[in-house]
């Protein structure tokens, strides 16, 4: 059984005296434990789709079914945003523990989960610091640790590394993959980087220009772990890169014609 089933989903926004169709006719199944990347031109509805999955938006038509274990009491999903999602008046430790405390879990479990994920993202020496004392990359580590610590069924990530320099981006990509390979959470990850999608994902979903539709579903039968050097050097991956690049070029042209 698929973890997520989306059937004939569309989203229309009312902007004054006109309508904007953000998404149209989305049909999609995502298996439990899959790492799926969404790619498409700016404005194609990637973030809207993620927000619908996070229950931050409601679809205009269609429906979404998320299958969870009947006895599971964990949250359905956690979301990591592109911009800073950390709470400025809480320390690193308090930020990571926030979701667990909101669920009123026993203190021992909260402390154990918090300690584990703070260590996994390399922030053990910074646990008592506040966000204003951290770099951008460290703040995103806090967001990732908090999301995994809350033990959701599904992790939704909206370009979490877009604002980082290349070095920090590579480090955080490796840390994310390390945690994911251990937990095997279902991840839906938005990116504009083809390299990033090829490095991280099991599947790449290519979206059309607005209104967003799934145009191609590319499955990557590539061994893990992968390195950025492999992504940029192997002929098989290079062919995939060119296929995705051509699709994005064509869809960007379409946005200019609208």
Backbone as CSV, one residue per row, in Angstrom:
resi,resn,N_x,N_y,N_z,CA_x,CA_y,CA_z,C_x,C_y,C_z
1,UNK,0.837,-1.197,0.000,0.000,0.000,0.000,0.874,1.250,0.000
2,UNK,0.519,2.217,-0.823,1.270,3.468,-0.875,1.115,4.237,0.435
3,UNK,2.142,4.978,0.791,2.066,5.831,1.982,1.161,7.032,1.718
4,UNK,1.306,7.638,0.525,0.519,8.807,0.145,-0.157,8.522,-1.186
5,UNK,-1.446,8.773,-1.270,-2.186,8.677,-2.529,-2.884,10.010,-2.800
6,UNK,-2.592,10.575,-3.957,-3.202,11.836,-4.370,-3.998,11.567,-5.638
7,UNK,-5.266,11.967,-5.634,-6.139,11.702,-6.780,-6.793,12.982,-7.271
8,UNK,-6.519,13.314,-8.530,-7.169,14.433,-9.232,-7.186,15.719,-8.391
9,UNK,-6.037,16.024,-7.813,-5.945,17.194,-6.943,-5.732,18.459,-7.768
10,UNK,-6.459,19.500,-7.434,-6.250,20.809,-8.042,-6.362,21.879,-6.964
11,UNK,-5.771,23.026,-7.237,-5.845,24.161,-6.308,-6.006,25.443,-7.101
12,UNK,-7.060,26.181,-6.765,-7.333,27.463,-7.409,-7.378,28.553,-6.339
13,UNK,-6.637,29.633,-6.586,-6.635,30.779,-5.679,-7.491,31.893,-6.266
14,UNK,-8.228,32.548,-5.404,-9.037,33.701,-5.805,-8.249,34.967,-5.532
15,UNK,-7.848,35.666,-6.581,-7.080,36.904,-6.464,-7.921,38.072,-6.969
16,UNK,-8.653,38.700,-6.047,-9.499,39.810,-6.439,-10.624,39.336,-7.331
17,UNK,-10.643,39.836,-8.558,-11.716,39.481,-9.489,-11.300,38.408,-10.493
18,UNK,-10.210,37.698,-10.201,-9.787,36.625,-11.110,-9.288,35.418,-10.326
19,UNK,-9.169,34.306,-11.025,-8.704,33.065,-10.419,-7.323,32.705,-10.967
20,UNK,-6.525,32.087,-10.107,-5.229,31.559,-10.516,-5.208,30.067,-10.210
21,UNK,-5.036,29.258,-11.245,-4.933,27.815,-11.054,-3.479,27.456,-10.770
22,UNK,-3.215,27.032,-9.534,-1.851,26.684,-9.126,-1.514,25.237,-9.461
23,UNK,-2.478,24.330,-9.274,-2.264,22.905,-9.517,-3.459,22.358,-10.276
24,UNK,-3.209,21.365,-11.127,-4.297,20.788,-11.917,-4.051,19.300,-12.145
25,UNK,-5.044,18.480,-11.769,-5.043,17.056,-12.109,-3.845,16.277,-11.594
26,UNK,-3.456,16.502,-10.345,-2.319,15.759,-9.773,-2.770,14.375,-9.344
27,UNK,-2.188,13.354,-9.951,-2.383,11.958,-9.548,-1.015,11.400,-9.184
28,UNK,-0.915,10.873,-7.963,0.421,10.488,-7.491,0.323,9.475,-6.366
29,UNK,1.232,8.498,-6.394,1.397,7.573,-5.275,2.849,7.604,-4.826
30,UNK,3.061,7.682,-3.524,4.403,7.677,-2.958,4.474,6.561,-1.933
31,UNK,5.476,5.699,-2.083,5.604,4.541,-1.212,6.226,4.916,0.133
32,UNK,5.969,4.106,1.118,6.532,4.298,2.446,8.066,4.242,2.368
33,UNK,8.727,5.250,2.921,10.191,5.269,2.959,10.858,5.846,1.735
34,UNK,10.094,6.276,0.735,10.683,6.861,-0.469,11.175,8.279,-0.207
35,UNK,12.252,8.636,-0.896,12.763,10.006,-0.906,12.446,10.572,-2.292
36,UNK,11.498,11.502,-2.335,10.991,12.030,-3.600,11.316,13.509,-3.702
37,UNK,11.888,13.917,-4.834,12.177,15.327,-5.086,11.208,15.884,-6.125
38,UNK,10.744,17.103,-5.874,9.904,17.839,-6.819,10.732,18.908,-7.495
39,UNK,10.744,18.898,-8.827,11.425,19.928,-9.611,10.445,20.538,-10.598
40,UNK,10.585,21.822,-10.812,9.760,22.500,-11.801,10.084,23.980,-11.797
41,UNK,9.613,24.708,-12.793,9.901,26.139,-12.864,9.276,26.889,-11.698
42,UNK,9.807,28.056,-11.391,9.238,28.884,-10.328,7.773,29.172,-10.613
43,UNK,6.953,29.074,-9.562,5.535,29.362,-9.710,4.697,28.205,-10.211
44,UNK,5.285,26.992,-10.261,4.543,25.857,-10.809,3.689,25.142,-9.767
45,UNK,3.720,25.584,-8.516,2.851,24.988,-7.500,3.517,23.971,-6.595
46,UNK,4.853,23.877,-6.630,5.550,22.900,-5.786,5.257,23.153,-4.304
47,UNK,5.434,24.399,-3.882,5.216,24.720,-2.472,3.744,24.588,-2.106
48,UNK,2.858,24.942,-3.016,1.420,24.773,-2.760,1.089,23.312,-2.499
49,UNK,1.666,22.415,-3.300,1.428,20.979,-3.103,1.935,20.536,-1.738
50,UNK,3.120,21.011,-1.372,3.682,20.647,-0.071,2.811,21.174,1.067
51,UNK,2.324,22.402,0.926,1.482,22.994,1.962,0.140,22.250,2.090
52,UNK,-0.368,21.738,0.984,-1.585,20.928,1.057,-1.304,19.633,1.815
53,UNK,-0.164,19.005,1.523,0.213,17.783,2.245,0.417,18.042,3.736
54,UNK,0.849,19.262,4.063,1.077,19.634,5.469,-0.189,20.143,6.147
55,UNK,-1.310,20.139,5.407,-2.596,20.649,5.912,-2.563,22.139,6.215
56,UNK,-1.670,22.868,5.528,-1.628,24.319,5.647,-2.479,24.990,4.572
57,UNK,-2.848,24.223,3.543,-3.775,24.660,2.494,-4.757,23.521,2.248
58,UNK,-5.931,23.859,1.726,-6.895,22.829,1.352,-7.011,22.772,-0.164
59,UNK,-7.129,21.578,-0.743,-7.282,21.484,-2.198,-8.646,22.004,-2.633
60,UNK,-8.716,22.494,-3.861,-10.004,22.918,-4.422,-10.805,21.702,-4.844
61,UNK,-10.160,20.752,-5.495,-10.798,19.478,-5.846,-9.799,18.354,-5.593
62,UNK,-10.310,17.140,-5.600,-9.447,15.977,-5.411,-9.268,15.648,-3.942
63,UNK,-8.496,14.614,-3.682,-8.279,14.224,-2.288,-6.911,13.600,-2.096
64,UNK,-6.486,13.613,-0.829,-5.204,13.032,-0.418,-5.482,12.022,0.683
65,UNK,-4.886,10.846,0.555,-4.976,9.826,1.598,-3.565,9.502,2.076
66,UNK,-3.367,9.590,3.381,-2.088,9.218,3.990,-2.338,8.007,4.873
67,UNK,-1.654,6.916,4.582,-1.849,5.671,5.311,-0.845,5.580,6.457
68,UNK,-1.373,5.448,7.670,-0.527,5.321,8.858,-0.916,4.058,9.611
69,UNK,0.048,3.567,10.391,-0.253,2.423,11.244,-1.338,2.826,12.239
70,UNK,-2.313,1.935,12.445,-3.474,2.273,13.276,-3.078,2.692,14.688
71,UNK,-2.043,2.055,15.225,-1.663,2.322,16.611,-0.662,3.462,16.748
72,UNK,-0.240,4.026,15.629,0.823,5.038,15.669,0.282,6.353,16.220
73,UNK,0.961,6.910,17.207,0.527,8.160,17.829,1.412,9.336,17.427
74,UNK,2.388,9.071,16.572,3.283,10.136,16.143,2.564,11.066,15.173
75,UNK,3.074,12.298,14.994,2.428,13.210,14.040,2.546,12.681,12.621
76,UNK,1.581,13.057,11.781,1.597,12.592,10.400,2.762,13.177,9.637
77,UNK,3.023,14.479,9.802,4.102,15.105,9.056,4.762,16.238,9.829
78,UNK,6.013,16.497,9.473,6.747,17.673,9.929,7.262,18.386,8.686
79,UNK,7.394,19.708,8.782,7.816,20.491,7.618,9.048,21.305,7.956
80,UNK,10.007,21.322,7.027,11.205,22.155,7.132,11.124,23.184,6.018
81,UNK,11.113,24.466,6.399,10.927,25.545,5.436,12.258,26.045,4.890
82,UNK,12.171,26.752,3.770,13.372,27.358,3.191,13.928,28.439,4.099
83,UNK,13.039,29.290,4.602,13.491,30.345,5.498,13.668,29.778,6.898
84,UNK,14.208,30.594,7.775,14.437,30.153,9.139,13.153,29.708,9.813
85,UNK,13.144,28.469,10.285,11.980,27.982,11.002,12.231,27.839,12.486
86,UNK,13.386,28.290,12.952,13.694,28.154,14.370,12.990,29.237,15.180
87,UNK,12.721,28.947,16.422,12.041,29.886,17.318,13.109,30.724,18.013
88,UNK,13.144,32.042,17.796,14.287,32.857,18.220,14.516,32.935,19.725
89,UNK,13.481,32.763,20.524,13.645,32.898,21.975,13.937,31.564,22.674
90,UNK,14.099,30.508,21.869,14.450,29.205,22.429,15.876,28.827,22.044
91,UNK,16.557,28.114,22.914,17.900,27.620,22.604,17.827,26.492,21.581
92,UNK,18.989,26.065,21.093,19.049,24.914,20.190,18.328,23.726,20.810
93,UNK,18.659,23.430,22.038,18.076,22.292,22.745,16.552,22.435,22.853
94,UNK,16.091,23.612,23.202,14.656,23.845,23.363,13.926,23.793,22.027
95,UNK,14.572,24.275,20.962,13.972,24.205,19.630,13.776,22.760,19.198
96,UNK,14.806,21.938,19.367,14.732,20.540,18.928,13.675,19.784,19.734
97,UNK,13.540,20.129,21.008,12.585,19.439,21.885,11.160,19.964,21.757
98,UNK,10.970,21.045,21.004,9.695,21.764,21.019,8.505,20.870,20.663
99,UNK,8.590,20.157,19.557,7.473,19.317,19.134,7.181,18.206,20.122
100,UNK,8.224,17.642,20.691,8.049,16.569,21.669,7.342,17.080,22.920
101,UNK,7.712,18.290,23.343,7.075,18.864,24.539,5.623,19.230,24.265
102,UNK,5.341,19.694,23.040,3.955,20.023,22.696,3.064,18.776,22.709
103,UNK,3.682,17.624,22.502,2.928,16.362,22.549,2.887,15.776,23.952
104,UNK,3.519,16.473,24.892,3.513,16.070,26.314,4.066,14.661,26.512
105,UNK,5.146,14.361,25.782,5.795,13.067,25.958,6.566,13.042,27.276
106,UNK,6.830,11.866,27.806,7.602,11.780,29.048,8.960,12.477,28.909
107,UNK,9.409,13.088,29.978,10.649,13.869,29.939,11.836,13.030,29.492
108,UNK,11.875,11.780,29.899,12.999,10.907,29.535,13.061,10.690,28.023
109,UNK,11.901,10.449,27.401,11.849,10.254,25.951,12.224,11.544,25.228
110,UNK,11.699,12.667,25.707,12.010,13.966,25.099,13.504,14.240,25.151
111,UNK,14.113,13.998,26.303,15.546,14.252,26.456,16.372,13.328,25.570
112,UNK,15.975,12.051,25.515,16.722,11.078,24.714,16.661,11.422,23.235
113,UNK,15.463,11.729,22.722,15.302,12.091,21.315,16.054,13.382,20.985
114,UNK,15.941,14.345,21.879,16.603,15.636,21.665,18.110,15.472,21.623
115,UNK,18.653,14.767,22.587,20.107,14.561,22.646,20.604,13.832,21.404
116,UNK,19.845,12.817,20.975,20.278,11.994,19.849,20.378,12.822,18.569
117,UNK,19.358,13.605,18.282,19.360,14.341,17.015,20.225,15.589,17.052
118,UNK,20.414,16.161,18.208,21.385,17.251,18.317,22.781,16.733,17.985
119,UNK,23.090,15.543,18.477,24.393,14.945,18.166,24.491,14.572,16.691
120,UNK,23.399,14.043,16.111,23.422,13.609,14.715,23.709,14.769,13.762
121,UNK,23.260,15.973,14.104,23.494,17.119,13.219,24.700,17.945,13.656
122,UNK,25.463,17.432,14.628,26.727,18.071,14.999,26.601,19.355,15.802
123,UNK,25.560,19.447,16.642,25.354,20.681,17.407,25.483,20.477,18.920
124,UNK,26.118,19.391,19.322,26.230,19.104,20.758,26.906,20.233,21.530
125,UNK,27.899,20.877,20.916,28.628,21.949,21.602,27.898,23.290,21.557
126,UNK,26.738,23.314,20.888,26.019,24.581,20.707,24.597,24.517,21.265
127,UNK,24.309,23.496,22.044,22.936,23.231,22.453,22.329,24.329,23.321
128,UNK,23.140,25.102,24.009,22.620,26.148,24.890,22.581,27.521,24.216
129,UNK,22.970,27.587,22.949,22.978,28.865,22.245,21.595,29.183,21.672
130,UNK,21.372,30.489,21.439,20.134,30.954,20.817,20.359,31.151,19.312
131,UNK,19.290,31.128,18.508,19.439,31.258,17.051,20.265,32.461,16.601
132,UNK,20.177,33.584,17.294,20.938,34.767,16.897,22.447,34.543,16.996
133,UNK,22.841,33.492,17.726,24.260,33.177,17.889,24.737,32.115,16.905
134,UNK,23.855,31.692,16.001,24.170,30.609,15.066,24.285,31.119,13.640
135,UNK,25.036,30.385,12.819,25.081,30.670,11.379,23.822,30.146,10.713
136,UNK,23.622,30.523,9.437,22.465,30.040,8.703,22.436,28.526,8.584
137,UNK,23.602,27.931,8.322,23.672,26.479,8.209,23.337,25.783,9.514
138,UNK,23.769,26.360,10.624,23.475,25.765,11.932,21.993,25.852,12.255
139,UNK,21.365,26.958,11.859,19.920,27.081,12.086,19.149,26.016,11.308
140,UNK,19.593,25.737,10.088,18.909,24.692,9.319,19.152,23.313,9.926
141,UNK,20.300,23.109,10.535,20.543,21.853,11.251,19.553,21.701,12.397
142,UNK,19.282,22.806,13.085,18.306,22.778,14.176,16.933,22.379,13.632
143,UNK,16.537,22.969,12.494,15.236,22.660,11.895,15.136,21.179,11.516
144,UNK,16.204,20.646,10.936,16.215,19.240,10.532,16.156,18.333,11.760
145,UNK,16.949,18.654,12.782,16.948,17.851,14.008,15.574,17.859,14.661
146,UNK,14.932,19.025,14.703,13.600,19.126,15.314,12.586,18.286,14.545
147,UNK,12.655,18.330,13.204,11.705,17.575,12.387,11.854,16.076,12.608
148,UNK,13.081,15.571,12.594,13.296,14.133,12.790,13.012,13.714,14.229
149,UNK,13.357,14.571,15.205,13.135,14.238,16.613,11.658,14.021,16.900
150,UNK,10.797,14.737,16.186,9.354,14.617,16.399,8.787,13.316,15.840
151,UNK,9.632,12.568,15.102,9.307,11.232,14.602,8.021,11.202,13.778
152,UNK,7.949,12.031,12.725,6.737,12.046,11.896,6.708,10.880,10.916
153,UNK,5.533,10.601,10.370,5.421,9.625,9.280,6.094,10.164,8.023
154,UNK,5.885,11.456,7.768,6.315,12.078,6.513,7.071,13.359,6.826
155,UNK,8.183,13.565,6.122,8.968,14.787,6.266,8.846,15.599,4.984
156,UNK,8.366,16.827,5.108,8.167,17.727,3.977,9.217,18.822,4.039
157,UNK,9.986,18.983,2.954,11.121,19.913,2.975,11.043,20.849,1.768
158,UNK,10.928,22.148,2.043,10.756,23.152,0.996,12.059,23.910,0.785
159,UNK,12.893,23.425,-0.136,14.186,24.035,-0.451,14.969,24.418,0.809
160,UNK,15.204,23.465,1.708,15.811,23.820,2.993,17.251,24.314,2.901
161,UNK,17.942,24.008,1.797,19.358,24.398,1.689,19.599,25.490,0.654
162,UNK,18.526,26.066,0.120,18.658,27.002,-1.004,19.479,28.234,-0.660
163,UNK,19.398,28.690,0.581,20.069,29.940,0.951,21.502,29.738,1.436
164,UNK,21.969,28.496,1.439,23.286,28.196,1.993,24.363,28.220,0.913
165,UNK,25.617,28.467,1.342,26.738,28.367,0.415,26.980,26.899,0.066
166,UNK,27.729,26.663,-1.003,27.912,25.308,-1.528,28.498,24.349,-0.492
167,UNK,29.469,24.808,0.270,30.119,23.926,1.240,29.133,23.462,2.313
168,UNK,28.385,24.421,2.883,27.396,24.059,3.902,26.292,23.198,3.319
169,UNK,25.923,23.468,2.082,24.879,22.685,1.427,25.291,21.222,1.316
170,UNK,26.520,20.967,0.860,26.992,19.590,0.719,27.034,18.883,2.071
171,UNK,27.485,19.588,3.096,27.568,18.996,4.435,26.178,18.602,4.928
172,UNK,25.216,19.510,4.769,23.868,19.232,5.258,23.167,18.162,4.422
173,UNK,23.454,18.111,3.125,22.894,17.040,2.304,23.366,15.679,2.815
174,UNK,24.651,15.583,3.124,25.201,14.326,3.639,24.579,13.968,4.983
175,UNK,24.404,14.968,5.853,23.817,14.711,7.167,22.360,14.278,7.038
176,UNK,21.631,14.938,6.130,20.240,14.561,5.898,20.138,13.124,5.414
177,UNK,20.979,12.749,4.437,20.946,11.387,3.912,21.313,10.362,4.978
178,UNK,22.267,10.710,5.827,22.675,9.804,6.893,21.512,9.516,7.836
179,UNK,20.780,10.562,8.220,19.641,10.375,9.122,18.515,9.641,8.409
180,UNK,18.263,9.999,7.143,17.189,9.350,6.400,17.441,7.865,6.206
181,UNK,18.691,7.502,5.886,19.001,6.093,5.666,18.833,5.282,6.946
182,UNK,18.960,5.940,8.078,18.768,5.277,9.367,17.283,5.153,9.718
183,UNK,16.504,6.205,9.435,15.100,6.239,9.849,14.133,5.788,8.763
184,UNK,14.528,5.961,7.488,13.692,5.624,6.332,12.319,6.291,6.407
185,UNK,12.317,7.548,6.763,11.089,8.330,6.698,10.717,8.562,5.230
186,UNK,9.439,8.773,4.990,8.988,9.202,3.671,9.286,10.693,3.561
187,UNK,10.070,11.081,2.544,10.487,12.481,2.396,10.015,13.017,1.049
188,UNK,9.400,14.201,1.070,9.099,14.945,-0.149,9.863,16.254,-0.064
189,UNK,10.729,16.465,-1.038,11.767,17.501,-0.959,11.689,18.380,-2.204
190,UNK,11.441,19.664,-2.022,11.430,20.607,-3.140,12.830,21.163,-3.360
191,UNK,13.248,21.217,-4.614,14.542,21.808,-4.939,14.488,22.396,-6.348
192,UNK,15.358,23.366,-6.592,15.580,23.865,-7.951,16.892,23.336,-8.519
193,UNK,17.618,22.557,-7.718,18.933,22.057,-8.116,18.818,20.627,-8.651
194,UNK,19.199,20.436,-9.906,19.179,19.085,-10.479,20.202,18.198,-9.778
195,UNK,21.383,18.735,-9.510,22.401,17.972,-8.785,21.862,17.467,-7.451
196,UNK,21.183,18.347,-6.727,20.660,17.985,-5.408,19.631,16.868,-5.530
197,UNK,18.747,16.971,-6.503,17.732,15.936,-6.703,18.369,14.588,-7.040
198,UNK,19.375,14.600,-7.906,20.050,13.353,-8.287,20.829,12.754,-7.121
199,UNK,21.353,13.595,-6.264,22.107,13.114,-5.106,21.193,12.487,-4.057
200,UNK,20.030,13.093,-3.823,19.217,12.730,-2.666,18.146,11.681,-2.945
201,UNK,17.548,11.684,-4.131,16.228,11.057,-4.257,16.214,9.652,-4.838
202,UNK,15.084,8.979,-4.551,14.737,7.724,-5.215,13.949,8.010,-6.495
203,UNK,13.144,9.075,-6.435,12.319,9.479,-7.575,12.372,10.990,-7.719
204,UNK,12.314,11.436,-8.973,12.239,12.864,-9.275,10.955,13.100,-10.054
205,UNK,10.111,13.963,-9.518,8.864,14.318,-10.187,9.042,15.681,-10.842
206,UNK,8.915,15.718,-12.174,9.073,16.953,-12.930,7.707,17.579,-13.161
207,UNK,7.567,18.836,-12.775,6.285,19.524,-12.877,6.271,20.492,-14.049
208,UNK,5.082,20.743,-14.543,4.898,21.662,-15.657,4.850,23.095,-15.151
209,UNK,4.869,24.027,-16.095,4.584,25.413,-15.752,3.140,25.510,-15.266
210,UNK,2.825,26.613,-14.612,1.500,26.823,-14.027,0.383,26.667,-15.059
211,UNK,-0.686,25.933,-14.718,-0.920,25.228,-13.455,-0.086,23.953,-13.373
212,UNK,0.458,23.682,-12.215,1.390,22.577,-12.051,0.744,21.210,-12.237
213,UNK,1.372,20.391,-13.057,0.982,18.999,-13.255,2.254,18.158,-13.206
214,UNK,2.118,16.878,-12.890,3.262,15.968,-12.924,3.462,15.527,-14.366
215,UNK,4.586,15.951,-14.955,4.857,15.656,-16.365,5.698,14.396,-16.542
216,UNK,6.647,14.180,-15.622,7.505,12.997,-15.709,7.788,12.477,-14.310
217,UNK,7.859,11.162,-14.209,8.189,10.490,-12.947,9.434,9.658,-13.211
218,UNK,10.584,10.154,-12.746,11.871,9.524,-13.038,12.335,8.726,-11.822
219,UNK,12.470,7.424,-11.997,12.963,6.579,-10.914,14.465,6.387,-11.073
220,UNK,15.187,6.580,-9.985,16.652,6.500,-10.007,17.101,5.184,-9.385
221,UNK,17.509,4.259,-10.235,18.033,2.981,-9.743,19.551,3.100,-9.586
222,UNK,19.938,3.982,-8.699,21.360,4.250,-8.478,21.739,3.820,-7.066
223,UNK,22.882,3.167,-6.916,23.266,2.683,-5.582,23.510,3.832,-4.602
224,UNK,23.278,3.541,-3.341,23.591,4.467,-2.260,24.683,3.853,-1.403
225,UNK,25.474,4.683,-0.733,25.428,6.147,-0.737,26.019,6.719,-2.021
226,UNK,25.533,7.909,-2.399,26.047,8.616,-3.566,26.852,9.818,-3.101
227,UNK,27.757,10.236,-3.946,28.527,11.449,-3.658,28.281,12.453,-4.770
228,UNK,28.540,13.706,-4.500,28.357,14.739,-5.519,29.330,14.521,-6.676
229,UNK,30.482,13.908,-6.376,31.449,13.597,-7.438,30.857,12.588,-8.420
230,UNK,30.144,11.573,-7.895,29.487,10.597,-8.761,28.397,11.247,-9.602
231,UNK,27.609,12.095,-8.952,26.514,12.766,-9.644,27.028,13.573,-10.825
232,UNK,28.214,14.142,-10.681,28.738,15.016,-11.724,29.648,14.309,-12.724
233,UNK,29.928,13.022,-12.492,30.898,12.366,-13.368,30.367,11.133,-14.096
234,UNK,29.397,10.422,-13.543,28.936,9.185,-14.163,28.062,9.468,-15.375
235,UNK,28.292,8.733,-16.453,27.585,8.987,-17.706,26.080,8.765,-17.572
236,UNK,25.678,7.734,-16.807,24.251,7.455,-16.624,23.552,8.632,-15.946
237,UNK,24.212,9.191,-14.933,23.603,10.307,-14.210,23.627,11.562,-15.072
238,UNK,24.692,11.719,-15.861,24.766,12.866,-16.764,23.598,12.861,-17.743
239,UNK,23.225,11.670,-18.228,22.088,11.567,-19.145,20.798,11.987,-18.460
240,UNK,20.640,11.576,-17.211,19.469,11.991,-16.445,19.449,13.511,-16.266
241,UNK,20.620,14.059,-15.964,20.738,15.517,-15.784,20.255,16.247,-17.035
242,UNK,20.706,15.793,-18.201,20.334,16.451,-19.452,18.831,16.322,-19.731
243,UNK,18.269,15.163,-19.410,16.825,14.950,-19.591,16.030,15.947,-18.750
244,UNK,16.450,16.117,-17.497,15.747,17.036,-16.591,15.970,18.481,-17.033
245,UNK,17.205,18.789,-17.426,17.538,20.148,-17.863,16.684,20.563,-19.063
246,UNK,16.540,19.676,-20.027,15.744,19.981,-21.210,14.278,20.214,-20.847
247,UNK,13.761,19.396,-19.935,12.378,19.584,-19.492,12.201,20.948,-18.836
248,UNK,13.110,21.306,-17.919,12.986,22.580,-17.217,13.104,23.760,-18.173
249,UNK,14.027,23.657,-19.141,14.167,24.728,-20.131,12.860,24.951,-20.880
250,UNK,12.228,23.851,-21.308,10.990,23.954,-22.062,9.871,24.558,-21.217
251,UNK,9.794,24.150,-19.950,8.733,24.669,-19.093,8.961,26.134,-18.732
252,UNK,10.211,26.533,-18.563,10.512,27.949,-18.302,10.091,28.798,-19.502
253,UNK,10.312,28.287,-20.716,9.853,29.003,-21.920,8.349,29.189,-21.894
254,UNK,7.635,28.168,-21.415,6.186,28.250,-21.370,5.725,29.342,-20.407
255,UNK,6.445,29.495,-19.293,6.061,30.550,-18.332,6.204,31.935,-18.957
256,UNK,7.140,32.111,-19.875,7.321,33.409,-20.515,6.252,33.710,-21.551
257,UNK,5.576,32.641,-22.022,4.535,32.814,-23.016,3.160,33.113,-22.397
258,UNK,3.083,32.857,-21.070,1.780,33.042,-20.394,1.465,34.544,-20.279
